[in-house]
Every structure is written in structure tokens, then in C-alpha cells.
Amino acid sequence: MIYQDIKFLKDRFGGNAIEFHDNNFFVSEKRAVEFAKLIREENMVWWGEGRIDTISRYSDESLRRLRESGCRMIFFGAETGNDEILKKMDKGGTQSGRQIRAFAARMAQFDIIPEYSFVLGTPADTPQQVMRQIDEDIAFIREIKTINPRTEIIIYVYSPVPTEGSEMYKQVLRSGFRFPERLEDWISPQWENFDLRKNPLTPWLTSEMIDKIKDFETVLNGYYPTVSDLRLGRLKRRMMQALAALRYKTGLYRKPYELKGLQLIWKYRQPEIEGF
């Protein structure tokens, strides 16, 4: 039983926090609530991964019990606020931009931090359409932060996944993109970081687009420092927010060297799935 394993780790090794790397952890509301009842008295901080379309169906009482049991944060793949792209990602039937907005607001009521990941730079027919979608996703992320400022944001650059029959992958192939055919090619310098989804070698993305995504991410992390970086004290947070305020409020994200330098010096840790 999961609870017994956690209690063993706490009693034997003094554990006080745990993260669940299980996409199905929240599939059953009844199971999640029963777990919350058991772990509540252990005073453990915990977090995990879930789906917006699943947990949005939880009752208010269930969400309240999760928080009372020590649940601080839940990771969700929001991906984008564009419903058409969500459909191409095979999420369109169960997730929408409207639902992503509403869920962020609802989680604020129960003091559970939603950690949303977004994928920017999806393929389109023209470079203008790609850039427009990047701008729309940036605007949507800003909207989510307005709705619930505590929402943690993880930004990835789109990396193709070879899904047979997927409309998104068909568009990827039409762009001329191809995966390496030999195993040794995967360890070449240009491909070794591909799976990190930070700088993929995709023909529809220009260096200008990549820079725009990364610059926005830098400014966003400056104005809204992640709660997961426990090394960043209150004074440093305020200094970084003050430095990023003008850029974020005016939308001037280009070349934020002062923020990049500060984050490098302070070894700032960006939001990530691992939580805190």
C-alpha cells in the first residue's frame, strides 16, 4: 500500500516530502481522497502529476481534502490555449483553453499550485502563422498568470513525436523534418539535446522565434520567480521582480541580458516537473 511505504520512509529515514511520478495517480477521485485521509496526520508535503480534464471533475470537498493532507502542487500539461492545436495534439476532445483558464482560477481557491507546461513553436503552414501562434501562446500564459499569479509555468519548444496518423506529425513531415536514421546520429552535437525540448532542430522555427520564446521565459521567470527554488530568498526575489517589472508590463522581452546575468549569478532554478 502506498501509504504504508510512505510511512516507512518517514519513520525510518525522516522523510518529510514526496513526489509521485505517476500520470494515473489522480485518475480515481475516490482513491486520491482515501490516500489524502491516510496521509493527513503524517504532516508530509506532497505533489504529483495529473490531467486538467480529470481533476476538474473533482468536488470542492475532494480538493479541500487534498490540500489539507499536504498537497502543495500538481503538474499539468496545459500545452496551449488554442483549441485547434489541442485537437491536433489529441487533447481537443477533453481539454480546452476555456477549461485551462477556469481550472487555474479554481485551484487558487484551495491553495494548490497548478504547474502548467506549455509547448510553443508548433508547426504551421507559413512562418507568419508560426510567429502569430507563439504570440498568442505568450498572451495566453500572461492571462493565466493574471487569473492565478501562483500558477507555475514551464515552457518547452515543440519537439516532434512520431505518432502515426497524427495531423500534427503529418504537418511536421510536410515541413521537411526527418528524424535520424542511424543510432550514432542521435549522439551528434546537433541532436543530443533534442529530447530536452529546449532547442529542437525543426525547419519551421527560425532563430528569431526561438529567441522570442526564450527571452519571454527569462522575463516571466524574473517577474514571477518560481516557488520551487528554495535557495532564492525574499530579498533576491524582490530584486529580480523589480528588475523584470518594466519588461513584463510593457512586453519588451527582447535580449533581457540583465536578467539572464542575474539568474546565472544566483544559479536560479526555473520551474520544472520535479516540484519543490
Backbone bond lengths (Angstrom), bond angles and torsions (degrees), N, CA, C in turn:
res aa  C-N    CA-C-N  psi(-1)  N-CA   C-N-CA  omega(-1)  CA-C   N-CA-C  phi
1 M - - - 1.464 - - 1.533 109.53 -
2 I 1.331 116.79 137.48 1.456 121.25 -175.95 1.522 111.03 -58.29
3 Y 1.314 117.07 -44.81 1.463 120.53 -177.62 1.526 111.17 -59.54
4 Q 1.302 116.69 -42.79 1.468 120.18 -179.42 1.523 111.06 -64.41
5 D 1.329 117.19 -37.97 1.467 120.48 177.77 1.529 110.60 -64.10
6 I 1.329 116.02 -42.41 1.460 120.02 -179.71 1.526 110.98 -66.60
7 K 1.310 116.18 -41.47 1.469 120.41 179.10 1.527 110.31 -63.01
8 F 1.332 116.79 -36.89 1.464 120.62 177.48 1.529 110.26 -63.01
9 L 1.339 116.68 -45.34 1.457 120.71 179.67 1.530 111.52 -62.87
10 K 1.322 115.88 -36.82 1.459 119.84 179.19 1.526 111.26 -70.37
11 D 1.335 116.78 -49.41 1.462 121.10 -176.00 1.521 112.14 -70.18
12 R 1.340 116.67 -35.68 1.460 120.28 -174.71 1.533 112.11 -85.88
13 F 1.336 116.51 -39.07 1.457 119.53 -172.54 1.531 114.05 -119.33
14 G 1.320 116.90 -0.11 1.462 119.79 178.18 1.508 114.64 76.88
15 G 1.325 117.47 22.81 1.460 120.78 179.57 1.515 111.78 -61.73
16 N 1.333 116.49 141.14 1.467 119.73 179.58 1.526 112.95 -128.78
17 A 1.337 117.30 2.55 1.459 121.01 179.30 1.521 109.51 -154.65
18 I 1.322 116.34 151.30 1.460 120.14 -179.26 1.527 110.06 -151.94
19 E 1.338 115.36 145.47 1.459 121.87 176.54 1.520 109.23 -120.28
20 F 1.326 115.90 139.58 1.455 121.27 -179.59 1.528 110.01 -105.08
21 H 1.322 116.52 114.59 1.463 121.71 175.96 1.530 107.54 -92.39
22 D 1.301 116.00 72.15 1.462 121.77 -175.48 1.523 107.77 -145.26
23 N 1.327 116.19 108.25 1.464 120.17 -179.04 1.520 113.23 -63.32
24 N 1.334 116.48 -17.77 1.460 120.23 -177.24 1.528 112.67 -101.89
25 F 1.325 117.89 7.86 1.459 120.28 -174.10 1.530 112.20 -58.62
26 F 1.341 116.73 -37.93 1.465 120.44 -175.66 1.531 113.03 -100.80
27 V 1.324 117.72 12.48 1.466 120.32 -177.55 1.527 111.21 -59.25
28 S 1.336 116.73 -42.29 1.463 121.69 -179.81 1.522 109.75 -101.73
29 E 1.315 116.29 114.86 1.471 120.19 178.10 1.528 110.92 -62.04
30 K 1.314 116.48 -41.51 1.460 120.41 -179.46 1.529 111.06 -61.31
31 R 1.326 116.04 -44.40 1.466 120.71 -179.65 1.529 111.02 -64.13
32 A 1.347 116.37 -42.91 1.463 120.40 -179.19 1.525 111.18 -63.91
33 V 1.317 116.80 -40.39 1.465 120.82 179.95 1.525 111.22 -68.56
34 E 1.320 116.92 -39.93 1.472 120.13 177.76 1.525 110.41 -62.40
35 F 1.321 115.59 -40.37 1.467 119.25 177.36 1.521 109.83 -63.31
36 A 1.338 116.76 -43.04 1.462 121.25 -179.36 1.521 111.25 -60.08
37 K 1.327 117.06 -39.39 1.469 120.94 179.17 1.525 110.86 -63.78
38 L 1.326 116.15 -40.19 1.460 120.42 -177.75 1.525 112.91 -70.07
39 I 1.330 115.79 -41.34 1.465 119.37 -172.50 1.529 112.97 -85.81
40 R 1.305 117.15 -11.36 1.464 120.68 -174.79 1.524 112.78 -54.73
41 E 1.304 117.33 -44.76 1.464 120.62 -175.43 1.531 112.84 -75.09
42 E 1.327 117.43 -7.39 1.468 119.88 -178.29 1.530 112.76 -86.19
43 N 1.342 116.81 -7.70 1.471 121.47 179.69 1.527 112.13 53.77
44 M 1.322 115.89 46.25 1.463 122.67 178.77 1.530 109.73 -102.14
45 V 1.317 116.96 138.39 1.456 121.86 170.62 1.529 107.42 -87.21
46 W 1.325 117.38 133.56 1.467 118.17 179.98 1.528 110.63 -146.59
47 W 1.323 114.68 158.31 1.463 121.62 178.51 1.521 108.88 -154.66
48 G 1.324 116.80 166.13 1.460 119.69 -176.99 1.523 111.83 -162.55
49 E 1.324 115.44 -161.91 1.463 122.47 -177.27 1.518 109.99 -119.48
50 G 1.323 116.87 137.98 1.453 120.32 -179.91 1.513 111.49 -146.56
51 R 1.319 115.66 -178.69 1.464 122.53 177.13 1.525 108.32 -114.58
52 I 1.324 115.50 138.22 1.459 120.62 -179.62 1.525 110.69 -60.27
53 D 1.334 116.56 -43.61 1.463 119.22 -177.20 1.524 112.70 -68.68
54 T 1.328 117.24 -18.64 1.468 120.91 177.76 1.520 111.36 -85.66
55 I 1.337 116.49 -54.56 1.460 119.74 -173.89 1.523 111.94 -74.22
56 S 1.331 117.68 -20.24 1.463 119.47 176.68 1.524 111.13 -65.30
57 R 1.332 116.67 -18.17 1.470 120.34 178.02 1.527 112.55 -86.91
58 Y 1.323 117.35 -7.15 1.472 120.67 178.44 1.535 109.67 -65.66
59 S 1.307 116.13 147.27 1.458 121.08 175.65 1.528 109.65 -73.86
60 D 1.322 116.17 161.75 1.456 120.79 176.53 1.522 110.62 -59.76
61 E 1.310 116.83 -39.68 1.463 121.23 -179.56 1.525 110.98 -62.62
62 S 1.324 116.77 -39.39 1.468 120.21 179.58 1.522 110.70 -65.60
63 L 1.331 117.21 -44.53 1.454 120.50 179.00 1.525 111.12 -63.74
64 R 1.326 116.35 -37.05 1.461 120.41 178.10 1.532 110.44 -64.65
65 R 1.308 116.65 -39.64 1.472 120.16 179.26 1.529 111.36 -66.95
66 L 1.338 116.88 -36.73 1.457 120.25 177.65 1.524 110.06 -61.33
67 R 1.320 116.65 -45.81 1.465 119.89 -178.58 1.527 111.17 -66.68
68 E 1.314 117.50 -41.88 1.470 121.14 -179.64 1.522 111.58 -64.20
69 S 1.333 116.21 -24.84 1.460 119.92 -179.05 1.532 112.64 -83.26
70 G 1.331 116.81 -6.49 1.465 119.90 178.83 1.512 115.22 114.24
71 C 1.338 118.50 2.53 1.463 121.10 179.06 1.528 109.46 -69.21
72 R 1.321 116.65 117.97 1.463 121.26 -176.82 1.523 112.64 -101.90
73 M 1.334 116.67 -35.39 1.464 120.47 -171.55 1.526 110.09 -151.56
74 I 1.337 116.32 146.40 1.461 121.46 174.99 1.524 108.04 -133.86
75 F 1.323 116.34 130.80 1.461 121.98 179.82 1.526 110.21 -86.03
76 F 1.349 115.88 136.35 1.463 122.13 179.07 1.522 109.90 -134.80
77 G 1.319 116.53 142.75 1.456 121.40 173.44 1.522 109.41 -88.65
78 A 1.325 117.02 89.37 1.464 120.65 179.27 1.531 109.74 -74.33
79 E 1.322 117.21 -41.78 1.465 127.43 174.58 1.533 113.83 75.52
80 T 1.340 117.84 -60.05 1.470 121.12 -176.83 1.518 108.44 -166.16
81 G 1.323 115.80 161.01 1.453 119.71 175.13 1.514 112.50 -94.16
82 N 1.343 117.04 -0.79 1.456 122.76 -178.41 1.529 110.20 -86.78
83 D 1.320 116.86 114.50 1.466 121.01 -175.37 1.526 112.90 -64.11
84 E 1.342 116.99 -34.22 1.461 119.44 179.68 1.528 111.32 -66.57
85 I 1.328 116.77 -40.78 1.459 120.16 178.48 1.531 110.32 -69.79
86 L 1.315 117.34 -35.57 1.468 120.37 175.76 1.529 110.37 -59.66
87 K 1.315 116.48 -38.05 1.465 120.37 177.68 1.523 110.72 -65.01
88 K 1.339 115.97 -41.93 1.461 119.75 178.66 1.529 111.36 -65.11
89 M 1.328 116.36 -27.45 1.463 121.50 177.17 1.524 111.94 -85.06
90 D 1.336 116.14 6.04 1.467 122.50 -177.83 1.523 112.01 65.26
91 K 1.346 116.67 29.06 1.458 120.84 174.47 1.523 111.07 -115.85
92 G 1.320 115.69 -3.24 1.451 119.79 -172.64 1.504 115.74 -64.49
93 G 1.321 117.88 -27.15 1.456 118.74 -178.02 1.507 113.33 -78.91
94 T 1.339 116.94 -16.68 1.461 119.63 -173.77 1.522 113.26 -125.18
95 Q 1.324 118.90 -9.19 1.461 121.07 -175.44 1.518 109.62 -140.86
96 S 1.306 116.48 141.49 1.463 121.18 -179.00 1.520 109.39 -141.83
97 G 1.341 115.08 163.78 1.451 119.68 177.18 1.518 111.59 -60.33
98 R 1.308 115.89 -39.03 1.470 120.42 178.81 1.527 110.83 -62.66
99 Q 1.317 116.49 -41.13 1.462 120.61 179.94 1.527 110.89 -67.23
100 I 1.336 117.20 -39.05 1.463 121.62 179.29 1.526 110.08 -61.53
101 R 1.333 116.44 -42.58 1.465 120.94 178.06 1.534 110.94 -62.84
102 A 1.324 115.11 -52.07 1.465 120.49 -175.97 1.521 111.49 -61.43
103 F 1.325 116.47 -37.12 1.462 119.65 -177.30 1.526 111.09 -70.03
104 A 1.332 117.26 -38.04 1.472 120.15 176.97 1.522 110.19 -60.08
105 A 1.334 116.35 -42.44 1.465 120.30 179.02 1.526 111.33 -65.78
106 R 1.303 116.41 -39.59 1.462 120.05 -177.78 1.525 111.79 -67.78
107 M 1.322 117.05 -39.88 1.461 120.40 -179.31 1.527 111.44 -63.70
108 A 1.325 117.03 -29.21 1.466 120.48 178.68 1.521 111.07 -63.68
109 Q 1.312 117.44 -30.22 1.463 121.30 -179.93 1.521 111.97 -64.76
110 F 1.326 116.22 -26.68 1.465 120.13 -174.67 1.528 112.70 -110.03
111 D 1.344 116.55 8.43 1.463 121.73 176.20 1.526 112.22 59.62
112 I 1.326 116.09 32.58 1.463 121.14 172.17 1.524 106.57 -107.14
113 I 1.324 117.20 126.07 1.463 120.99 -176.94 1.532 110.02 -79.93
114 P 1.329 117.98 119.21 1.466 118.91 172.72 1.526 108.99 -82.88
115 E 1.308 116.83 127.19 1.462 121.41 177.90 1.530 107.01 -104.12
116 Y 1.321 116.20 105.96 1.459 122.22 -175.24 1.528 110.49 -97.85
117 S 1.327 116.69 129.75 1.463 119.67 170.69 1.526 108.41 -100.94
118 F 1.327 115.33 139.70 1.462 121.51 178.35 1.522 109.55 -123.66
119 V 1.324 115.93 144.84 1.458 122.30 178.74 1.517 108.47 -114.05
120 L 1.320 116.37 111.42 1.458 121.62 -178.98 1.525 110.32 -104.79
121 G 1.317 115.37 152.62 1.467 119.82 177.57 1.508 114.12 88.68
122 T 1.315 117.39 34.05 1.462 120.53 176.64 1.526 109.87 -71.34
123 P 1.340 117.95 153.07 1.467 120.31 -176.12 1.523 112.96 -68.45
124 A 1.326 115.27 152.16 1.461 122.14 176.33 1.520 107.93 -148.77
125 D 1.318 116.35 174.70 1.467 120.49 -174.49 1.523 113.15 -71.70
126 T 1.339 117.19 -29.80 1.465 120.49 -178.68 1.523 110.01 -134.68
127 P 1.341 117.66 155.99 1.473 120.62 176.56 1.529 111.99 -58.33
128 Q 1.332 116.64 -34.75 1.458 120.27 179.72 1.530 110.95 -63.38
129 Q 1.335 116.05 -38.59 1.460 119.89 178.85 1.527 111.41 -69.05
130 V 1.335 116.51 -37.65 1.467 120.37 177.27 1.526 109.84 -61.84
131 M 1.326 116.93 -48.48 1.457 120.91 -179.31 1.527 111.64 -64.23
132 R 1.313 116.59 -38.95 1.460 119.66 179.25 1.531 110.81 -63.61
133 Q 1.328 116.52 -38.94 1.457 119.15 179.13 1.534 111.20 -68.70
134 I 1.325 117.13 -36.41 1.467 120.27 175.86 1.527 109.42 -60.70
135 D 1.338 116.59 -45.10 1.463 121.21 179.14 1.534 110.82 -62.16
136 E 1.330 116.72 -40.13 1.460 120.51 179.72 1.523 111.34 -66.85
137 D 1.326 116.81 -38.91 1.463 119.95 178.66 1.527 111.15 -67.27
138 I 1.335 116.51 -39.41 1.468 120.14 176.90 1.527 109.96 -61.69
139 A 1.342 116.16 -43.49 1.470 120.61 178.81 1.526 110.65 -63.57
140 F 1.328 116.65 -37.80 1.461 120.48 -179.75 1.532 111.02 -67.75
141 I 1.337 116.51 -40.91 1.465 120.41 177.60 1.526 110.02 -61.93
142 R 1.311 116.93 -42.68 1.468 120.73 177.27 1.531 110.71 -61.00
143 E 1.327 116.25 -38.03 1.452 120.35 178.80 1.531 110.93 -64.95
144 I 1.325 116.02 -41.72 1.470 120.16 178.38 1.524 110.04 -61.62
145 K 1.336 117.38 -41.70 1.460 120.72 179.37 1.525 111.56 -66.68
146 T 1.319 117.76 -27.37 1.456 121.25 175.44 1.520 110.33 -73.18
147 I 1.319 115.62 -40.93 1.464 120.88 179.67 1.522 111.12 -65.67
148 N 1.326 116.06 -45.78 1.467 121.74 -179.99 1.529 107.95 -143.99
149 P 1.337 117.47 92.88 1.467 120.99 -176.37 1.520 114.64 -58.02
150 R 1.322 117.81 -22.34 1.464 119.96 -178.38 1.530 112.54 -81.15
151 T 1.314 117.35 -6.35 1.461 120.25 177.46 1.523 109.73 -59.59
152 E 1.322 116.47 124.51 1.460 120.77 176.43 1.535 108.31 -82.66
153 I 1.327 116.77 138.77 1.459 121.38 -177.39 1.529 110.09 -118.94
154 I 1.325 116.05 125.02 1.462 122.58 172.68 1.524 107.07 -111.59
155 I 1.328 117.13 128.52 1.459 120.84 -177.72 1.526 110.50 -114.05
156 Y 1.320 115.23 127.70 1.458 122.14 174.48 1.524 109.29 -118.40
157 V 1.308 115.64 154.53 1.460 120.80 169.63 1.525 106.76 -95.30
158 Y 1.297 116.93 135.19 1.465 121.32 -173.25 1.529 112.81 -57.40
159 S 1.305 115.22 128.66 1.463 122.75 173.59 1.524 108.26 -117.52
160 P 1.315 118.71 129.45 1.467 121.02 -178.70 1.527 112.80 -61.58
161 V 1.298 115.09 145.07 1.459 122.58 173.75 1.534 106.96 -121.72
162 P 1.340 118.07 125.54 1.476 120.41 -176.71 1.520 112.34 -72.73
163 T 1.332 115.32 79.72 1.458 121.52 -179.98 1.521 109.22 -103.36
164 E 1.302 116.41 110.52 1.468 121.01 -177.04 1.524 110.76 -63.07
165 G 1.307 115.82 130.12 1.457 120.66 178.34 1.517 114.17 88.37
166 S 1.339 117.52 -9.79 1.455 121.00 -179.31 1.519 110.50 -72.80
167 E 1.335 117.46 131.85 1.451 121.87 178.89 1.527 110.84 -63.20
168 M 1.338 116.11 -36.39 1.460 120.16 178.96 1.531 110.48 -63.18
169 Y 1.346 116.54 -43.55 1.466 119.57 -178.25 1.527 111.21 -70.57
170 K 1.312 117.67 -32.34 1.461 120.68 175.48 1.529 110.15 -61.43
171 Q 1.324 115.58 -40.57 1.455 120.10 178.47 1.516 110.66 -67.22
172 V 1.333 116.84 -35.82 1.461 121.88 176.47 1.524 110.50 -60.44
173 L 1.315 116.85 -46.28 1.463 121.21 -179.61 1.520 111.85 -65.84
174 R 1.332 116.35 -35.84 1.470 119.86 178.93 1.530 111.27 -65.46
175 S 1.327 115.41 -25.77 1.470 119.08 179.95 1.522 112.25 -75.18
176 G 1.337 117.16 -12.80 1.454 121.16 -178.76 1.513 114.39 102.00
177 F 1.328 117.41 -0.48 1.464 120.54 -179.15 1.527 110.80 -70.64
178 R 1.336 116.49 139.70 1.455 122.04 175.57 1.530 109.17 -142.13
179 F 1.323 116.43 141.12 1.454 121.17 174.91 1.531 109.73 -77.36
180 P 1.338 118.20 155.83 1.468 120.38 175.22 1.525 110.85 -58.62
181 E 1.301 116.39 145.65 1.460 121.02 -179.19 1.519 112.45 -98.03
182 R 1.327 117.39 -16.36 1.462 121.21 -179.81 1.528 110.37 -115.01
183 L 1.324 116.11 144.88 1.462 121.54 -177.72 1.525 111.38 -58.76
184 E 1.325 117.20 -41.41 1.464 120.16 -176.68 1.532 112.29 -66.00
185 D 1.342 116.57 -22.97 1.461 118.91 178.81 1.533 112.11 -67.56
186 W 1.331 116.16 -27.82 1.460 120.18 -178.20 1.526 112.45 -66.80
187 I 1.325 117.57 -23.15 1.466 119.66 -178.82 1.532 112.30 -97.59
188 S 1.319 116.16 8.63 1.464 119.90 176.08 1.526 108.47 -72.59
189 P 1.335 117.77 154.48 1.474 121.31 -176.28 1.524 114.14 -53.36
190 Q 1.335 117.49 -36.90 1.455 119.39 -175.91 1.526 113.54 -76.40
191 W 1.354 117.35 -12.86 1.453 119.57 -179.36 1.528 114.22 -115.13
192 E 1.321 118.38 -11.84 1.461 119.83 -171.50 1.525 113.28 -64.64
193 N 1.327 117.71 -27.00 1.464 120.29 -179.98 1.522 113.01 -103.17
194 F 1.331 116.29 9.85 1.460 119.64 -175.30 1.522 112.39 -58.52
195 D 1.330 116.90 -43.06 1.462 120.14 -174.62 1.520 112.79 -72.66
196 L 1.330 117.82 -8.99 1.459 120.65 178.15 1.527 111.44 -77.39
197 R 1.322 116.49 -10.96 1.465 122.65 175.64 1.523 112.31 58.21
198 K 1.318 116.36 34.89 1.454 120.59 177.35 1.525 112.13 -110.32
199 N 1.319 117.90 -30.45 1.467 120.06 -178.59 1.525 109.88 -151.23
200 P 1.311 118.16 65.55 1.466 121.03 -176.12 1.517 112.68 -70.91
201 L 1.337 115.58 152.83 1.464 121.22 -179.01 1.529 108.88 -90.47
202 T 1.310 116.30 74.85 1.453 120.16 -177.38 1.527 109.95 -113.05
203 P 1.328 117.19 135.20 1.470 121.00 -172.63 1.520 114.96 -68.52
204 W 1.328 119.43 -19.05 1.457 120.08 -177.76 1.532 112.79 -87.52
205 L 1.344 117.16 -8.63 1.464 120.33 179.65 1.527 110.90 -102.33
206 T 1.306 115.68 127.57 1.465 120.77 176.93 1.530 108.96 -94.43
207 S 1.320 116.44 165.76 1.458 120.75 177.35 1.526 110.53 -61.20
208 E 1.318 117.18 -32.50 1.468 121.40 177.69 1.531 110.80 -63.16
209 M 1.320 116.01 -40.63 1.467 120.10 179.47 1.527 111.02 -67.44
210 I 1.331 115.87 -45.15 1.461 120.35 179.09 1.526 110.23 -60.32
211 D 1.328 116.48 -43.99 1.463 120.72 179.48 1.525 111.10 -61.91
212 K 1.319 116.39 -39.28 1.458 119.62 -179.05 1.527 111.14 -63.88
213 I 1.322 116.20 -42.49 1.461 120.72 178.94 1.524 110.50 -63.90
214 K 1.311 116.59 -47.62 1.465 121.00 -176.95 1.527 111.66 -68.69
215 D 1.331 116.81 -38.66 1.463 119.63 178.98 1.529 110.71 -65.27
216 F 1.333 116.36 -41.69 1.465 119.28 176.89 1.526 110.59 -62.13
217 E 1.326 116.39 -41.97 1.462 120.62 179.31 1.535 110.70 -59.79
218 T 1.324 116.76 -42.01 1.464 121.28 179.31 1.525 111.09 -62.23
219 V 1.333 116.97 -46.50 1.463 121.29 -179.50 1.528 110.58 -66.71
220 L 1.326 116.35 -41.98 1.468 120.67 178.34 1.520 110.94 -58.95
221 N 1.336 116.10 -44.79 1.462 120.06 -179.98 1.525 112.02 -69.92
222 G 1.327 116.36 -23.58 1.453 119.34 175.78 1.517 111.80 -75.75
223 Y 1.314 116.31 -42.59 1.472 120.72 -177.67 1.526 111.97 -78.54
224 Y 1.333 116.03 -31.00 1.465 121.48 177.91 1.527 109.64 -125.94
225 P 1.326 118.41 74.96 1.478 119.62 -179.45 1.526 110.97 -59.24
226 T 1.323 116.24 139.82 1.454 120.66 -178.18 1.525 112.46 -65.82
227 V 1.315 116.39 146.20 1.468 120.75 175.66 1.521 110.92 -77.08
228 S 1.340 116.50 -12.90 1.466 119.87 -175.60 1.519 113.23 -78.83
229 D 1.338 117.37 -13.51 1.460 119.83 177.16 1.527 108.23 -90.96
230 L 1.323 115.78 91.07 1.459 121.09 -175.60 1.527 112.45 -71.04
231 R 1.333 117.23 -14.23 1.466 120.17 -179.59 1.524 111.45 -79.31
232 L 1.317 116.91 -16.83 1.457 121.25 -176.51 1.521 109.21 -85.37
233 G 1.325 116.70 106.23 1.460 121.06 -177.93 1.521 112.69 -74.28
234 R 1.340 114.88 174.38 1.463 120.64 -176.66 1.525 112.03 -61.14
235 L 1.332 117.80 -41.23 1.453 121.40 -178.43 1.524 111.31 -63.98
236 K 1.336 117.14 -44.78 1.462 120.83 179.36 1.527 110.89 -64.69
237 R 1.323 116.65 -38.07 1.466 120.18 177.97 1.531 110.27 -60.34
238 R 1.317 115.94 -47.01 1.456 120.17 -178.29 1.520 111.53 -65.17
239 M 1.318 116.49 -38.35 1.468 120.12 178.68 1.522 110.83 -64.57
240 M 1.328 116.93 -43.62 1.455 120.63 -178.61 1.531 110.71 -68.73
241 Q 1.329 117.24 -39.11 1.459 120.86 177.81 1.523 111.11 -63.58
242 A 1.326 116.13 -42.08 1.461 120.21 -180.00 1.522 110.74 -63.79
243 L 1.336 116.42 -39.31 1.457 121.26 -179.29 1.529 111.50 -68.57
244 A 1.334 116.40 -32.92 1.468 121.37 -176.70 1.525 113.13 -90.17
245 A 1.336 117.64 -12.99 1.469 121.40 -171.10 1.523 113.24 -57.16
246 L 1.322 117.84 -49.64 1.461 120.59 -176.82 1.523 111.10 -62.77
247 R 1.338 116.72 -43.35 1.461 120.48 179.42 1.525 110.66 -61.88
248 Y 1.322 116.88 -47.33 1.464 119.69 -175.71 1.533 111.14 -66.46
249 K 1.323 117.01 -43.10 1.456 120.53 -175.87 1.522 112.89 -70.55
250 T 1.334 116.50 -28.37 1.469 120.36 -179.50 1.519 113.34 -99.19
251 G 1.350 117.23 -9.87 1.457 120.54 -179.00 1.518 113.44 77.16
252 L 1.328 117.11 20.74 1.468 121.10 178.57 1.524 108.95 -92.92
253 Y 1.329 116.28 85.83 1.464 120.86 -174.10 1.532 113.02 -92.85
254 R 1.315 117.22 -16.34 1.469 121.56 -168.68 1.536 112.63 -63.97
255 K 1.333 114.50 130.08 1.462 123.20 175.23 1.541 113.50 50.33
256 P 1.308 117.77 61.97 1.476 120.50 179.43 1.532 110.85 -82.65
257 Y 1.323 115.68 62.47 1.462 120.59 -173.79 1.528 112.19 -61.15
258 E 1.333 116.59 -34.73 1.461 119.48 -178.56 1.528 111.34 -64.91
259 L 1.322 116.38 -36.40 1.462 120.32 178.63 1.524 111.07 -74.66
260 K 1.325 115.88 -41.25 1.465 119.39 178.47 1.522 110.61 -61.56
261 G 1.325 116.35 -40.17 1.456 120.19 179.19 1.514 111.90 -64.85
262 L 1.328 115.98 -43.85 1.461 120.38 179.96 1.523 111.16 -64.82
263 Q 1.324 116.12 -43.69 1.460 119.94 -179.86 1.524 111.37 -65.88
264 L 1.330 116.69 -32.70 1.455 120.79 177.29 1.528 110.66 -69.66
265 I 1.321 116.59 -45.38 1.465 121.07 -179.90 1.529 110.98 -62.06
266 W 1.310 115.88 -42.50 1.469 120.39 -177.91 1.525 112.71 -85.36
267 K 1.337 116.44 -0.86 1.466 121.83 -178.91 1.526 111.02 54.10
268 Y 1.319 113.42 45.76 1.466 120.45 -178.46 1.525 110.77 -60.79
269 R 1.306 115.69 135.09 1.458 121.87 -179.52 1.521 109.54 -103.00
270 Q 1.318 117.21 116.24 1.454 121.78 -179.30 1.518 110.90 -68.11
271 P 1.351 117.01 158.60 1.468 120.05 176.00 1.527 109.83 -55.70
272 E 1.313 116.90 140.55 1.455 120.73 178.94 1.523 108.92 -150.71
273 I 1.332 115.41 166.66 1.457 120.71 -175.13 1.515 112.15 -60.24
274 E 1.334 117.61 -27.50 1.457 120.55 -175.19 1.515 114.07 -63.83
275 G 1.345 118.11 -13.80 1.464 119.47 176.50 1.512 111.97 73.20
276 F 1.343 116.95 -146.52 1.459 119.53 -176.55 1.519 111.18 -145.45
